[in-house]
Amino acid sequence: MLNKETIRVGGAVRLERPFHKLRRTLLTALAISLAAVGISGPAAAAYPEKPVKIIVPYPAGGFNDTLGRLMGNKLGDIFGQPFIVDNKPGAGTMIGTSQVAKSPADGGTLLVIQFPFAANPWLYKSISYDTRKDFAPIMLAGRSPMVLVVNSESSIRSLSDLLEKARKNPGAINYGSSGPGSSNHLAMALFESMAKISMTQVPYKGSSPMLTDLAGGQIEIAFDALPHALPFIQTGKVRPIAIGHATRSPVLPDVPTVTEAGVEGYEVSSWHGFVAPAGTPDDILVTLNREMNKVLQMEDVKHVFAEQGVTPDGGSREAFADFINGQLDLWKRVVQEAGIEAQ
């Protein structure tokens, strides 16, 4: 047939491909062979041959969306192919995550992940993907600390004040969350466990209404990711009393860490990274990791991160895999000990 070509790979497997795909097949085979012996060249640089989709399992707006678009624009310039953001919010990020788990493992679909990626397996009785097995880590892009904030008129002016009040009146302090199983709920559950105190959760449908009520005095305290809380802090509507990170934030250098303030070893960050479907070829993952790390070093990218209170991270795929496994283990323990279920 004129529109078919038959080729052999490794002298053992007989494949038929439409003629117009023959060049791509040969280039891919050659790229793998070159990568195996440490040689780069035109064939090794063939990825991507078509536009790449970046799934963001959140609505437009917010740092995850900003990250996807920023990284997509930079990678598009580097590779000469569009990296297109596709927002797929819903079901606690599981709609978009499930879509990527089922996508072809060819580097054509990437996923922005955050805290729920590690918490959802323990919050829901069943999900349609296996978090540990269905994804290939690419890179941890950045982290922003959780910050403990109070109403600006609150008598609580330090973590010591909070601990004293909570221990004298168990359950009397109302704290806000973005809903059962949200990052700020789990951050507070871990804090309560480590500080040996008990407070009362007031769930909201999102961070913004929670912080609005905190600013208005309807609730007294909340943990939230720094990018969410920062605008309220800057206007003086809420006051930060502790940073839930191992080190102080350069954005709020005068605010002590939770460990410094009296609950040793506490550390919770809002984090952001990229994964691909499991089975994506190693050479593609290596290329993406290398170029994404380069993007994080660009001054304009650092500026956007700094404005949002996010610290660029980067690093190897292996380090990110270890980080994800650590997060999965931590939130499994917290969820099970506190008996938390998502609603």
Secondary structure, 3 states (H helix, E strand, C coil): CCCEEEEEECCCEEEEEEHHHHHHHHHHHHHHHHHHCCCCCCCCCCCCCCCEEEEECCCCCCHHHHHHHHHHHHHHHHHCCCEEEEECCCHHHHHHHHHHHCCCCCCCEEEEECCHHHHHHHHCCCCCCCCCCCEEEEEEEEEEEEEEEEECCCCCCCHHHHHHHHHHCCCCCEEEECCCCCHHHHHHHHHHHHHCCCCEEEECCCHHHHHHHHHHCCCCEEEEEHHHHHHHHHCCCEEEEEECCCCCECCECCCCEHHHHCCCCCCCEEEEEEEEECCCCHHHHHHHHHHHHHHHCCHHHHHHHHHCCCEECCCCHHHHHHHHHHHHHHHHHHHHHHCCCCC
